[in-house]
Amino acid sequence: MAKGKNYLKADDQVEVIAGKDKGRVGKVLKVYPSGDKVTVERINMIKRHTKPRDASQQGAIVEREAPIHVSNLQLICPECTQTGRIGRKVLEDGSKVRFCKKCGESIERK
């Protein structure tokens, strides 16, 4: 699998731009960099059938989030509250930050 650039981090607000959950907004819970996928809160829900582990426990059908590819998501800028493209730049002190290409503000959490 080809590895692309992943611009999302945990706790980012994202909007789904393709797929069955198109238009929904959620928070990134976990990032999987090797497969360019992320898990988003209450997005791409699946039903998981679990077996009982011992005689006292019952089997169940558990609903949980499945990973979704980053190409189906777009980051919501916390400053202008719009979805848009994201750029990266290096500051004078050498640190790298992500910025919104619409408003030019930094996206990094303070």
Sequence and secondary structure as in RCSB ss.txt:
>XXXX:A:sequence
MAKGKNYLKADDQVEVIAGKDKGRVGKVLKVYPSGDKVTVERINMIKRHTKPRDASQQGAIVEREAPIHVSNLQL
ICPECTQTGRIGRKVLEDGSKVRFCKKCGESIERK
>XXXX:A:secstr
         TT EEEE SSTTTT EEEEEEEEGGGTEEEETTSSEEEEEE  SSTTS  EEEEEE  EEGGGEEE
B TTT  B  EEEEE TTS EEEEETTT  B S  
